[in-house]
Amino acid sequence: MGILLAFAPFIVFALLSRVTGPVEALAAGAAVSAVLILRDLASRHRSVKILEAGTFLLFAGLAVHALLSDAAWSVIGVRLCVDAGLLLIVVTSILLGRPFTLQYAREQVPPEHQVQPGFLRVNTVISSVWALAFLVMVLAELALLTAPAMSPRLGMVVIILALVGAVKFTAWYPTRVARGDAAPVR
């Protein structure tokens, strides 16, 4: 549940970007991110997450840029910037050896499982699947921007399928590894 809640700022942004301007939608995404960070700071059992901190910086930075630049961004253009930023956050977390899913997993998995050799590997794989989903989203948005003949519905279907695939994989993969069905960890 924690990892899905971390995407609340993106959901709020996506919903508002259709009915408000980009600055308002980005500011709302930043506000929701700030609430999640404050919730983590107020809890003894949670820590501020890489994804939530990165999301706040992403939305706040883009909101300030949009406000100051007075640029006329299209909905797809703004979404492309947001999703590219999200992809950058996730890839950076993997490259730093701290895949973004690790913090959520530590809050849900008993400490004795966290020291298992495959724990980091499982989280790296799951985070990599999320990175792939975000890459697909970025590519779909680029296609929507550069190929005006492409149906926006097709782009949205691709984006939804990428997200649903990542959510389902996140739920399925740890149980597969726990059952011993996954390839051995090296």
DORO-330018 format. One line per 4 residues: number of its first residue (from 1); their letters; for each residue y, x, z of C-alpha. Coordinates in Angstrom, 2 decimals, decimal comma. Each point is the difference from the previous one (the first is absolute). Layout:
N
NUM> a> Y:X:Z  ...
REM end
This chain:
186
1> mgil> 0,00:0,00:0,00  2,41:2,84:0,86  -0,10:1,54:-3,44  0,62:-3,35:-1,68
5> lafa> 2,95:-0,71:2,31  1,46:3,34:-1,10  0,41:-1,51:-3,46  2,12:-2,90:1,33
9> pfiv> 3,25:1,72:-1,09  -1,32:0,17:-3,56  -1,03:-3,66:0,06  3,42:-1,03:1,32
13> fall> 1,65:2,18:-2,65  -2,17:-1,45:-2,80  0,74:-3,58:1,05  3,73:0,51:0,45
17> srvt> 0,48:2,11:-3,12  -0,62:-3,10:-2,08  2,67:-2,11:1,74  2,62:2,47:1,24
21> gpve> 1,49:3,18:-1,34  -1,64:3,40:0,37  2,25:1,08:2,87  -0,92:-3,03:2,10
25> alaa> -3,73:0,33:-0,73  0,04:3,73:0,74  1,99:-0,54:3,21  -2,50:-2,65:1,10
29> gaav> -2,86:2,42:-0,67  1,79:2,63:2,12  0,57:-2,54:2,79  -3,68:-1,00:0,10
33> savl> -0,96:3,69:0,02  2,37:0,60:2,91  -1,60:-2,88:1,94  -3,46:1,51:-0,54
37> ilrd> 1,22:3,38:1,22  1,61:-1,57:3,07  -3,25:-1,88:0,70  -1,90:3,28:-0,11
41> lasr> 2,54:1,74:2,25  -0,23:-2,82:2,55  -3,79:0,18:0,20  -1,98:2,50:2,02
45> hrsv> -2,95:-0,35:-2,35  1,80:0,57:-3,29  1,85:2,87:-1,61  2,62:-0,07:-2,74
49> kile> -1,92:0,17:-3,24  0,69:2,24:-2,99  -0,06:-3,04:-2,26  2,41:-2,02:2,12
53> agtf> 2,49:2,87:0,44  -0,21:0,87:-3,69  0,41:-3,65:-0,94  3,13:-0,30:2,13
57> llfa> 1,51:3,11:-1,58  -0,98:-1,21:-3,47  1,49:-3,49:0,33  3,11:1,12:1,90
61> glav> 0,64:2,84:-2,45  -0,43:-2,23:-3,05  2,18:-2,72:1,56  2,80:2,49:0,69
65> hall> -0,35:1,42:-3,51  0,08:-3,46:-1,58  3,02:-0,96:2,10  1,97:3,16:-0,73
69> sdaa> -0,94:0,45:-3,65  0,72:-3,59:-1,00  -2,79:0,40:-2,57  -1,42:-3,05:-1,73
73> wsvi> -3,71:0,39:0,75  -2,57:-2,33:-1,46  -2,58:-1,51:2,34  -2,71:2,10:-1,62
77> gvrl> 2,19:3,13:0,17  0,52:-0,42:3,74  -3,70:-0,72:0,55  -0,86:3,12:-1,99
81> cvda> 2,22:2,10:2,30  -1,53:-1,59:3,11  -3,59:0,41:-1,18  0,60:3,56:-1,20
85> glll> 1,43:0,78:3,44  -3,02:-1,59:1,64  -2,31:2,07:-2,21  1,92:3,14:1,00
89> ivvt> -0,37:-0,82:3,72  -3,75:-0,54:-0,31  -0,65:3,07:-2,18  2,11:2,16:2,32
93> sill> -1,98:-1,20:3,03  -3,23:0,99:-1,76  1,32:3,40:-1,08  1,13:0,71:3,57
97> grpf> -3,55:-0,70:1,22  1,16:-3,10:1,90  -0,99:-2,92:-2,24  2,10:-3,01:0,90
101> tlqy> -3,01:-2,13:0,97  -0,98:2,49:2,72  2,54:-1,30:2,52  -1,16:-3,60:-0,46
105> areq> -3,66:1,02:0,26  0,66:1,88:3,25  1,35:-3,20:1,54  -3,16:-1,91:-0,92
109> vppe> -2,83:2,53:0,31  -1,37:1,26:3,33  0,96:3,63:0,80  -3,59:1,22:-0,28
113> hqvq> -0,07:-1,06:-3,68  3,35:1,63:-0,73  -1,43:3,47:0,64  -2,83:-0,51:-2,48
117> pgfl> 0,25:2,39:-2,97  0,16:-2,83:-2,54  2,85:-1,91:1,67  2,77:1,90:-1,78
121> rvnt> -1,95:-0,09:-3,27  -0,42:-3,78:0,15  3,72:-0,41:0,57  0,80:2,41:-2,82
125> viss> -2,18:-2,01:-2,36  1,54:-3,31:1,09  3,54:1,39:-0,28  -0,86:1,38:-3,45
129> vwal> -1,14:-3,44:-1,13  3,34:-1,40:1,20  1,79:2,77:-1,90  -1,94:-0,97:-3,12
133> aflv> 0,98:-3,65:0,48  3,66:0,98:0,35  -0,25:2,21:-3,09  -1,39:-2,97:-1,96
137> mvla> 2,93:-2,09:1,27  2,52:2,64:-1,07  -1,62:0,28:-3,44  -0,01:-3,80:-0,41
141> elal> 3,69:-0,15:0,92  0,79:2,85:-2,40  -1,84:-1,91:-2,72  2,00:-3,13:0,80
145> ltap> 3,24:1,97:-0,27  -0,83:1,89:-3,18  -2,01:-2,61:-1,90  2,09:-3,17:-0,03
149> amsp> -2,69:-1,81:-1,99  -2,45:0,41:2,87  -0,57:-3,18:1,93  1,46:0,19:3,53
153> rlgm> -3,01:-2,04:1,13  -2,35:2,74:-1,18  1,96:2,55:1,97  -0,11:-2,17:3,11
157> vvii> -3,76:-0,59:-0,39  -0,58:3,76:-0,24  2,12:0,58:3,12  -1,77:-2,73:1,98
161> lalv> -3,44:1,28:-1,04  0,95:3,54:1,06  1,10:-1,20:3,44  -2,98:-2,29:0,52
165> gavk> -2,32:2,83:-1,02  1,59:2,36:2,54  -0,20:-2,61:2,78  -3,65:-0,76:-0,73
169> ftaw> -0,90:3,69:-0,23  1,73:0,66:3,35  -2,15:-2,67:1,64  -3,22:0,99:-1,76
173> yptr> -0,06:3,80:-0,06  -0,10:0,81:3,75  -2,98:-2,32:0,51  -1,77:1,58:-2,96
177> varg> 0,53:3,46:1,49  -1,12:-1,20:3,45  -3,24:-1,34:-1,52  -0,59:3,35:-1,67
181> daap> 0,28:-1,37:-3,55  2,86:2,30:-0,98  -0,35:3,43:-1,53  -0,38:2,72:2,65
185> vr> 3,19:1,48:1,39  0,32:3,70:-0,75
REM end
